[in-house]
Amino acid sequence: LSKKLPANKIVLRTKTKGNKLSIYCLLDANLNRAREGIRIVEDTARFVLNKRNYFYQLRSLRHRLDKITRKIYPELVSARDTQVDPGRSIIEKGKRRNVKELIVANFRRSEEAVRVLEEYSKMISASAGRQFKDIRYRLYTLEKKMGVRP
């Protein structure tokens, strides 16, 4: 893995003594978490707040996540095993008091997930790491612009 690869050609070794899919599972879970969180804020901007500018910016960031990971997407899906995922049984706080809480929770979820993607991708592709970092900072900026950052 010492060889640096272009962001669109991420290759990972997945076989490690009984835990052959751990890296792909980690990337898949965080990619899904990031996209889902962004999508919730995106739809809120579009349908609830009627803020087209934010909607388009969020949509663009979500599409960038897909573009960065497109080459390894089949491997990510192959690594997915939701039946044995220990995180599946975690019970989250089920109630949001208002739209602002919903937006804050999903921005934070997305920002944290993109940070994980950024850190793990640095081992493989400096370019991908930089792209994820840019997305993360754009999320911070949008969160503040939307007036929800405390």
Secondary structure by P-SEA (a helix, b strand, c coil): cccccccccccccccccccccaaaaaaaaaaaaaaaaaaaaaaaaccccccaaaaaaaaaaaaaaaaaaccaaaaaaaacccccccccccccccccccaaaaaaaaaaaaaaaaaaaaaaaccccaaaaaaaaaaaaaaaaaaaaacccc
